[in-house]
Amino acid sequence: MPATHQVPPWATEIKALTFDVFGTSVAWREKIVSALASATQSKLSSASASNSTSSETPPSEQVLSRARSLTRDDWAEWRRAYADWTRSFVPDETPWRDIDTFHHESLVDLLTKWQLDGLFTPSEVEKLSLTWHDLPPWPDTIRGLQLLGSRYHTVALSNANQAILKDLNSQKGVDGSSPLGFQRLLSCDMYQAYKPNPKVYQGTLRDLDLQPGEVAMVAAHLGDLEAAKKEGLRAIYVARPGELEFDADEDKFKKAKEWVDLWVEEGEGGMVEAARRLGINVDIDVGDVAGVLG
């Protein structure tokens, strides 16, 4: 039986919940690495079987040899490049690139860095760069969003651009059930800045036409939550595997528990547990909105 938690008094003041997407709402780490590793293995298998590849000119043996030496951790560099880019971006100084453009260009740069030119055709590189449009939701995400959406306005607030968000928002659960179903999609390209820059949260409040105390940010990243908190938003932490930004023994992590407004540990039920702690009945059909709000 879940532990008993008192519904926080501020829960009735909240009108909208903004959600981080990569890592919080959808699982991205494994899918991104697997897409590159699988595509590379397919190329290597085709070459070993002496089959023709989709390239007009098959990859050279030197390229294939370098590809064989790569590990899954090597391919994870593409995923890490995204985080490095968004953190280092300076509004009004760094030339703007939306995330789709960055993903494509950073993948091209990575293949060049590793001297893997010719391993994939341009169309194959383009297809791989769109892997970010097809990421699986965490098991509790869809149900959690349905429950939370029965009481609050649910808003995706992501570094992803609108094209990615629209595709992810149509993603269904593993059982083919309802899509994510965010009620609104806010992308950082609307603000020409990336989280955790203050401009993102300030712009979000303007677009939602709400006061800071009427919005809570939901994320698995304490840096995101800390930045939102500084702009006056409430902070709801939903822990996810692999998303902790620093060691749990660090003082920064321990102190975060003092300013985070609602803390859901990994394994406690994710967004469904967040809904329960906000006073929503999680045991009934979300179609029965009156019951949820009761």
Secondary structure, DSSP 8 states (H G I E B T S, - for coil): --------GGGGT--EEEE--BTTTB--HHHHHHHHHHHHHHHHHHHHTT---SSSS---HHHHHHHHT--HHHHHHHHHHHHHHHHH--TTTS----HHHHHHHHHHHHHHHTT-TTSS-HHHHHHHHGGGGS--B-TTHHHHHHHHHTTSEEEEEESS-HHHHHHHHT-B-TTS--B---SEEEEGGGTT--TTSHHHHHHHHHHHT--GGGEEEEES-HHHHHHHHHTT-EEEEE--TT---S-TTSHHHHHHHHH-SEEE-TTS-HHHHHHHHTT--TTS-TT-HHHHH-
